[in-house]
């Protein structure tokens, strides 16, 4: 059984940085896509970034925040680095792992940016 777990959320002040981690365990295929999504209060969930097992990354161009996604294949961990945080980055950030046939979600981690 595949499990997806996020970590690294919390409270940050504007201008600070946070790193979120998404760790996958279980029987995974060689190729799959990992994506970070977020859902702000009162808004729909939106895609932030994705990365393949071959380290090809994509970002949602409409987002004004600075994000960097990275994969550590040795630990099955995908990290989302968020720099210069702004209050509008406040949301629940969730990790999704997509194979050819299945989609797995983690429970999400709360990020709150406030002074």
N, C-alpha and C positions, 0 to 999 in steps of 0.2 A: 504494500500500500504506500502511495506517495504522500508525503507530508510537506507542507510549505509553511515556514514560520518566519515572521518578520521580527526585527528588533531594532532598537536605536532611536525610537521616537522619544518625545518628551517636550519640555518647555525650553524655548530659546528666546533670546532677545533679538530685536531687529539688528541686522548686520552680522550676527553670529552664523556659524556653520553647524551642520549636523550630517552624520552619516547613518543611513539606514541600511540594514542588511537583510537579505532574504536567503534563507538556507533551505535547500531541498534535500530530502532523504527518501530512500525507497528505491524501487526498481524503475529507473529512468532509461529511456532510449538514448542513443548516442547524440541525436540532434533534437533540440527543442528550443522554444523561445521563452524567455523570461521577460515579463513586463512589470513595470511599476505604474500603478494607477493612484489617483487620489480623489477624494470626495469631500468638498468643503461643505460647511453647514448650509442647507437650503439649496444646494446645487447638485447637478448630476455628476456621476463619476466620470472622470476624464483620464485619458492616457497621458502619462508623463514621458516614459521612455521604454525602449525595449532593447534587448541584446540577445544575439544568438549564441549557440555553443561555440561558434567560430569567431566570437568577439565582434561581430558586426553590430554597431549600435545605431539607434535612431531616436530622435527626440521630436516632441510635438513643438512645431515652430511657433505656435501662437502663445506659448507660455513665456512670460517675461523673466522668469526666475532663472538663475544659473544652476543647472543640473549637470552632473557627470555620472555616467553609469559605467560599472566595471564588473568583470567576472573573474572569480578565482575558481578554476576548474578543479583544483586539488581538494577544495573544501566544499564544492557545490554551492558556493555563495555568490550572490549578485548584490553589489552595493550601489546605493544611490547617494552621491555626494551633493549636498545642497549648500551653496555658498551665498553669503550676503542675504540672509533670510529676511523676508518682509512679512508683515502681518497677513497678507493675502495668501501666503503659503500655508496657513493654518488649515489642516484637513486630516482626515484619516487616510493614511497611505497603505495601499494593499499590493501584495505581490501576486502575480499570476504566472503559472507555468503552463505553457501550451505545447502539447505534442501533436502528432498527426491526427490523433483520435480522441484525446482527452484534454480537459482543462481543469487545473487545480488552483484553488485560491487559499491564501493564508487568511488569518483572522483580522489582519490589519494592525497598524500601530498609529497612535495619535501623535501628531505634530502640532504644537501650539506656539505661535510666534507672537510675543507680547512683551511690552516693556512694563 
